Amino acid sequence: MKEIIAQNFSRGARNYEKFAIIQKTSAQNLLRFVNSVNYLNAVDIGAGAGELTAQIKNCIGVDISPEMCNQMKKKGIKCVCADAEHLPFPNESFELAVSNFAIQWMNLSRVFKEAARILKKNGYFILSVPVEGSLSELFTAWQKTSIKINGKPDKLFIFPSANAIVFYSTKNNFKIEFKSIAREKIVSRTASQALSYITKIGARNPYGFKSIGKKFYKNFCQHFFKEKEGGYPITYQILTLVLRKA
């Protein structure tokens, strides 16, 4: 699974900044919290192309995708290509950890355990993550089509629940200083444009799909189109947390 995720994001690395619209908005939101705390050094967990990393002082990016790390290096961003569930840093190395649109791909228990390990006492972990309910219009349309055309639903990626993220954060010695859930949406005029905001950045279904035909795609578009929206919506439910290591 991790290898597939890394490969998918490596394929999307060059297009990431162009199509990661909601991710960029989320990064700017996180920066407001980052700028309100004191720290000497930081690590960005699941840094992608370094959009957030570059805007945080003395910050090193970590990503599992080699090509994402190459994109960071081209920008002069210090980075390490590594698995966030096994971070290559000594205990209590950082005063701040951040993560934007990344830990939904990870084992929550392991990533929070690692974040707690590398943070100093009273260090901050500031993160945003899309949670259960994200991409609901797209997933519903896809499954309706799959059942109609193929006779059964496809195996799709499942976003973690907000409760699960809170559970694993507090289990690993973090105290919650701020918590919010916000809804962000982009409505596109075509289904292909809407899908670009997902597939072009590498956020593909890690379980894969069989190739789809014209009949499947036409049926999917009919289910995906929302008349009230006037187009094809890509919606995320975004959990933002400011955590402090006890």
N, C-alpha and C positions, 0 to 999 in steps of 0.2 A: 504493500500500500504506500509506504513512504517513498519508495523509488518511483512509483507512478506519479505521485504528487509532485516530486522534485522535477521529473521530466516534463510534466504539464506546465509548470511554472517557468521552466527554462525555455520552453517553446513560446511562452507569452512574454518573456522578459523585455524584448525590444518594443513591444506595443503597450507595455504596462502603463506608462505615464499618460499615454493618449486616451486610454479607455477606462482607467481606474478613477472614474469621476467621484463616485460616492466614497471610495477609499480615501481620496484626497481631502474631501470635506471632513471626514472622520479624523484624519490626521491633524487638521487645523484645530479641530475641537480639542484633541488631546494636548496640543501645544499650550492651550490656555491653562490647563492644569499643570503641565510641566513647568511653565514659567512662574507658577505660584509657589513652587517648593525650592528649597535649597539643596544643592548636590554638587559634588566635585567631579564625578564621572558617571557614565550611563551606558546601558546596553539596550539595543533594540532587538527584541526577539521576534523572528520572522519578518525581517526588515524589508523583504522584497527588493525593489530597485533603489531603496534608500531615500524615498520621499520624506519620511519623518526623521530618519537618522541624521540627514544633512542639516536639519534645523535645530538640532539639540547639541549644545556644547559638549565637547569631549565625549562623544558617543561612538560606540563601535556597533556595527550592524552584524547580525547573525542570521543566516538563511541557509536552508537545506539545498536550495537550487544553485548549482554552479554558475549558470548564466545570469541569475539575479545578482550574484556576487561579482561577476564580471562587470555588470552595469554599474554597480557601486564603485568598483575600482576605477572605472573610466571617469567617474565624477570626483575622484580623489577622496572617497569615503573609506575610512578604515573599516575592514570587515573580515569576518571569518565564515567559511562555509562549513556548517556543522548542524547537527540535529539538536533542536531546542530541548529535547527530552534527555540529552546527554551533553550539556554545555561544557566546553573545554576551558573552564575558568576555575581557579581555586575558590574555596569557601570565602564568603564575605568579601568579594572583590569590588562590588559596586554599591553606590548609594542610591541609584535610580535604575529601574528597568521599565521599559515601555513595550507595548505590543499593539499593533493596529491591524485588524482583519487577518489574524494569523492563527490564533490558538484553536479555532474551530476545526482545524485540520489535525490537531495533536491529541495525544492522550492527556486529558485534563489533570489527572492525578500526578503524572510524571512531570508535566511542564510547571505546575505550581510548586512541586517539591524542589525542582531545579531552581526556579526563580527565588524561592526562599533560601536555598543553599548559597547562592552567589551574592545575595544582598546582605549588606551589613545591618546590624540591629537598627531599627527605626527607619530603614530604607524604604523607598516607595516603589510600588509596582502600579503603573498607570496604563490602563488598557481599554481598548474597544474591541468588541467581538460581535459579529452577527449571530443571532440566536434563533431558536425555534420560531417559526412563522416567517422567516426570510424566504424570499423567492416563491411565496405561496401560490401566486397566480400562475407562474411558469410551471411549477411542479404539478399543480392540479391539471393544467392543460395537457401536460406531457403524459400523465398517467391515464387520463380519460382517453387520449388518443391511443396509447399503448394497449389498453384493454380492448378498445374497439377494433384496432387493426391486428394486434398480435394475440389477443385473447387473454392477456395477463399483464399486470403492471411491471415496469422495469424496476430494478434495484437502484435507487437514487441516494445521493448523499444526504445524511441527516444532520441538521444543525443541532448543536447542544442546547439544552434548556438554560435559561438564566439561573434557575435554581441549582442546577448541577455545577455551574461555574462558581456561584457563591459558596456552595458546599465545599468544593475542593480548595477554594482560596482560604476559607476559615479553618479548614482541617489542617492546612499547612502553615498555620501560625500567622496569618494575615488578619488585620483588623480593617473593616470597611469604613473609610472616611467619606466616601461619596459614591452614590449609585444612581444611575438613571437608565431608562430605556427610551429610545427615540426611534421614530419611523422615518426613513429616507427613501425617496422614490425618484426614478427617472422614467418618463413615458416617451417611448419612441414611436415614430410613424410607421416603421416596418418591424416585423418580427426579427429579421436578420440583424437589423441595427441593435435591437434590444439584446439579442443573444451575444452580440459583440462585446458588450460591457461585462460579460462573464467569460466567454471562451477566449477572447483575444488577450486577456491578461493571464490565462492559464488556469482559471478556476473551474476546470472541467470536472465532470463526474468521475471520481477515481475508479468506479466500477465499470466504466466504459459503456459503449453502446454498439449494437450492430448497426451497419449502415442503414439509413432510412431512405425510403423512396419518396417520390413526389406525392403519392397518396397520403402517406403519413404526415409529411410536412404541411400539406394543404389542410388536413384535418386539425393538426396541432395549431396552426395559425388561427383557424376559426374559433377554437376553444380559448386561445391565448388573448385574442382581441377583446378589449373592454370598451364597449360603446360609451359608457359614462366617462371613461378616461380619455377617449378619443385616440386610443393607440394601444401600445403594448407595454405594460408596466413591469419594471424591475424594482422590487421593493425589498428593503432590508429592515429588520428589527435589530437595532444596535444597542447592545449593553455596554455602558461605560462605567468603569470602576476606578476609584482611587483607593489603593490598598496600602497599608503600612505594616511592615514586619514588626511583630511584637518582640 
